[in-house]
Amino acid sequence: MTMPPPNSDKPRILIVDDEPINLKVMADLLRDSYGLIVAKDGPQALARLAGDPLPDLILLDVMMPGMDGVEVCRRLKEDARTRDLPVIFITAMGQVHDETRGFAVGAVDYITKPISPPVVLARVRTHIALREARRALALQNRQLEDRVAERTRDLLRAQDATIRAMASLAETRDNETGNHIRRTQNYVLALALHLRRDPRYAGRLDEETIELLYKSAPLHDVGKVGIPDSILLKPGKLTDDEFHIMKTHAALGHDAIFAAEGQADMAAGESSFLRIAREIAHGHHERWDGTGYPQGLAGEAIPLSARLMAVADVYDALISRRCYKPPFPHEKAAAIIREGSGSHFDPAVVAAFTALEDEFKDIADRYSDEE
């Protein structure tokens, strides 16, 4: 039996039956409301389903020679392309175990022969409506996901802009350059990527955390905006009293970021970003042996983010020109970092630095102040 091409404006139904008379009865019943495709056996049904568009519903005879309807349905449900197509079995069998077998392979309903036209029409309408409802829900979900993704991109852009603005503000008040910010940011990234290979750190340095470390690093000296110019920009050595005031920049940075956390209505990811920025600003002058500031934390009590920044910040200060000193060569700076292992710096971070010396030199050259 050959059917005319289905009307593309109507829901499409594939009817599968090895008896031509059964195909004709079903076609006569459904043709006015649906676009119909017919198949005389299982292999032909699978062939019909190889092309596009797929039908919205399949009416599938169970008892067919060769490949029966249960096997056809099983194959449809194993294929991701046809898995979600609703299948209604049509059969003269009525035993409970036959129905159970059909539902087990993924059928959504049964119609028994001889068919009742009102029952067929009602069940077809129901399952077509369910199919359309699922499609509408899937479309709504995709649109919602797109809106959430766009909102997330907006938040990330705003986050990046906030970081740049805050870092630039600190930069304008200090003798240090924007390249210092870029260098230390990339040093921290390199150290984190290296350390995550160590099982002790892998769980704490996942991809998201490393990205947040990279983004947060530029805010390590944001507290310097609160230091008087007479101290911050002094060309010579600071007095003890002046140095005491200078050291307050770590606490000032912490307090500013902490206030931002409290005032903003943030999602968990944004809170994590500000938490890491706060840790870095507050703790990057702490020392492994507990002699640093502002809290005198020691060892593992110092947040890992701050321990990474401590090495990055000191190394960059050593190789950079300042009004009170010339730049040190890499070899001398690296030796000072290694000498500080276990006293100033976390030994594990120093070991990572030692393994990455060539990369540190490349970063320093790439973002050189002399360019």
N, C-alpha and C positions, 0 to 999 in steps of 0.2 A: 504494500500500500504506500503510495507516494502522497505526501501532503504538500500544499503550496507553502512558499516561504512564510514564516510567522510574521505577524504584524509587530514591528519594532516598538510600537507605542503601547502594546499590551504586555502584561506579565507572560513569561514564556514557560511552557510546561513540556517536558519530555515524557512521552508515554512509551513504555517498553512492554511488549507482550508478543508471544509467538503465535497467537491466534488472530488472523486478520479480522474476524468478526468482532473480537473484543476491542481491537484497535478502533474499528469503525464506530462501535457503540460509544466509546469514550470520546472519540473525536467529535461525533455529532453532538454530544452533550456539552462539550467545552469550547467548541470552535468560536462561538460568538463573543466570548469574553476573554479568550486567551490566545496567544500565539502558540501554535502547536508544532512539536517535532516528534517524529515517531521512529521506533526501532523495533525490529522483529526478534532480536535476541540480544544476549549479553554483549558479545563482541561488537555488534553494530552500535549498541548504546554507548559503549566506551569510545568508539570511533566518533560518534556524534559529539561527545563531550570533549574531544580533543581540540575543537575550534572555539572561537569566540563569536558572539557572547554566550555565556553559559546560561542555562535555563534557571528559572526561579524556583522550580519544583520538579520532582521526578515521581511519576506514578509507575511503579516497578512490579511486574508480575513475579511471583516467587517461583512457581513451577515452570521452568523452561528447560528444554533439552540442552545438554552440554553444560554451559555456564549458567547456573541458576541465579535467581535474583539475590539470594543471600551473598553469593560470591561477588556479584557485581557491586552490591552495596559495600562489602568489605574493602574492595579495591578503591572505591570512591573515597572512603574514609581514610585510606592510607595515603592518598594524594593530597598534598596541601592545597592544590588548586581547586579541588572539588570537595574537600572535606566538609565544608559548611553548607553544601547543598542539601535541603530537606528532602528526604525520601519517604514516600508513603507506599507500603507494600499492598499489593492487590492479590488476593489469593482465595481459593476455595477452602483452604484448610482453616480450621477454627480451634485446633487444640491449643491449650495454654502454652505448651512447650514450644510450639512453632512461633507463636507471637513473641515469647521470651527470647528465642534465638534471633528473631529479626531485630528486636530492640537492642540486643547485645551487640550487633554489628553496626548500629547507628541509625536505624529507621526511627522516624518521628511518629508514625501512625500506621494503622491497618485499615483496609477496606476489604470486606469479604464479598465473594461472588455467591449468588448473583447480586450485582450491584443495585443499590437504591439510588436513583438519580438525585433526590434531595439530599441524601447523606453525602454523596460524592461532592456535590456542589458546595455544601456547607463546610466539609472538611478541607476542600481545596481553597475556598475563600479564607478560612481560618489560617491555614499555613502560609498562604501568599501574604496575608496581612502581617503575620508574625515575621516573615522574611523581610517585608518592607520596613517593619518597625525596627528590626535589628540593623538594617542598613541605615536607617535614619539615626539610630543611636550611635552606630559606628562613625557616621559622618559628624555627628555632634561631638563625639569624643575626640576625633581628629582635629576639629576646629578648636576645641578647648585646649588640646595639647599644643596646637600652633600658637594660640594666644598666650598660654603659659610660657612657651619657649621664647616668644617675642618679649614677654614681660621680663623673663630671666635675662635675655640679652640686654634689655634696657637697664636693668639693675646692675649688670656687670659693667656696662658702659658708664653708668653713673658712679659706680664704685671706682673704676679706673680714673675717671675724671677727678673724683675726690682725692684719690691718692696723689695724682699729679699736682693738684692745686695745693694740698697740704705740704707735699715735699718741696714744691717750688717756693712756698712761703718760707719754709725753714732755710732753703738755699739762699734766698735773697738777704737773709740776716747773717750769713756766715761766710767765711773766706773759702769754704769748700765749694766745689763746683758741681754742676749737674752730672758731670762725668764720674765724680766720686759716687753719686747715687747709683748710676748705671753699673759701675764696676762692682760695688759691694752687692748689688742685687744679683749680678751674675755669679759672683763668688759664692754667695749663699746657695744659689741654685745648683752649682757644680758640687758643692759639699753635700747637699741633701741627696742628690741623685747618686753620689758615690756611697753614702752611708746606708741608703736603703737596701743595698746588696747584703749588708750585714744583718743576719737574723735578729739581732738585738734591736734593730731600728726599723726593720721592714714594716712592722705593724703600725709604727708611729709616723712613717714617712710614705703614705700612700700618694697616689697621683694628685688627689685633690689638695692634700695638705702641702705638698711641694709647690703647687701652683699658688696657694695662699701665702706661703713663705716668700715666694718670688714677688708677689704683689705687695706684701706688707713691708718688705725690707726697706724701701725708700723712706719709710716713716720713722726710722730708728732714731733720728736726731730732731724730730719735730718739736720736742720740748725746748730747743734752743731759741724758739721765738720768744720765750719768756725771760731770756738772759739779757741784761743791759748791754748796749753796744760797747760801752767803755770796757767791759770785760770780754765780751764775745769777739770783738775786733781788735783787742789789744795786741800789738805786734811783738811785744816782749813776753818774758816769763810772768806768769800770774803770781801774785802774792798768795799766802795761805788763805787769807780771807776771800780773795777773789776766786781762788780755786774751789773753795767751799761753796760759793754761789754757783760757779760753773757746774759743779756736780749735781745741782738741783735739777738740771735739764732732764735727767732720767725720770725723776718723779713728776715733773711738769708734763712730760710727754705721756706718761701713764695716766695722769689725772685727766688730761684733755681727751684722750681716747676713751677712757672709762666713762666720762660724761657723755660722749657721743653715743656710746652703747646704751646708756640709760635713757637718752632722749629719743632715740630712733626706734621705730616700730619695725623690727628686723626679723627676717626669716633666719633659720638656723645657720645657713651658709654665710650670710652676712655677719652674723654674730661671731662665727668662727674666724672670719677675716679680721674683725676688729680685735678679737681676743689675741690672735697671733701678733698683730701690730702692737698691741699693748704690752705683750710679753717682751717683744724685741726692744721697744722704746724704754721699758723699765729695767730690763735685765742685761743689756749688752755690755755694761761696765762691771758686772759682777765677775768675780774671779773664782776659779775652781777650788782654790784653797780657802775661800771665805773672806779674803781681805779686800774685796771690791765694794762697790756701792751701787745703789743706795741702801740695800737691805743687808748686805754682808752674807748673802746666800753662798752655800758651798756645794760642790759636787752635783749630784742629780737633782738637788733642790732647785737649781737654776734651770729654767725652761730650756728645752733643746733648741728652740728657735733663737733664744738669746745667746746660747753657746756657739751656734753657727755664726751669728752676726759678730760676736766678739772677735773671732779669728779674722773674718772678712774685714771688719772695720780697722783693726790694728794693722793688718798687713797693708791695707790701702793707705793708711796714715803714714806708714813707714816709707813706702815707695813714692809718696807724693811730696811735692815742694810746698813748704809752708814758709811764712814770713820769718819764722824763727829757726828754720833748718832747711838744708838742701834735701832732695830726694835720695833715699838710700837705694843702692842697687838691689836687685831681686835677691841675690845670694845672701846679702847681709840681713835683709828683711826676713827671709825664710829661716835663717839661723836663729834670729830672735824669736820667731814663732815657735820653733822647735825647742828652744831653751825654756820657753814658757809652758811646755807640756807638763801637766800635773800640778802646776802652781797657778799660772794665770789662766790656762786653757784646759778644756776637756781633752785628755789624751787621745780619745777616739777621733775627735774632730781634727786634732793636729796630725794624726796618722792619715786621715783623709786628705788634709792639705798637702802633706808630703807626697802622697800618691798623685796629686793633681797639680804639682808645681808648674809643669809645662802649660797646663790649661790656664792657671792663674796668670802666667806671663802673657799668654795670648789675649786674655781678657783685658789686662792692663794696657797692652799695645793697641788693642782695638778701640778702647775708649780713653786714649791718652789725652792728658790736658794740653799736650804740646801741639796737637793737630790744629 
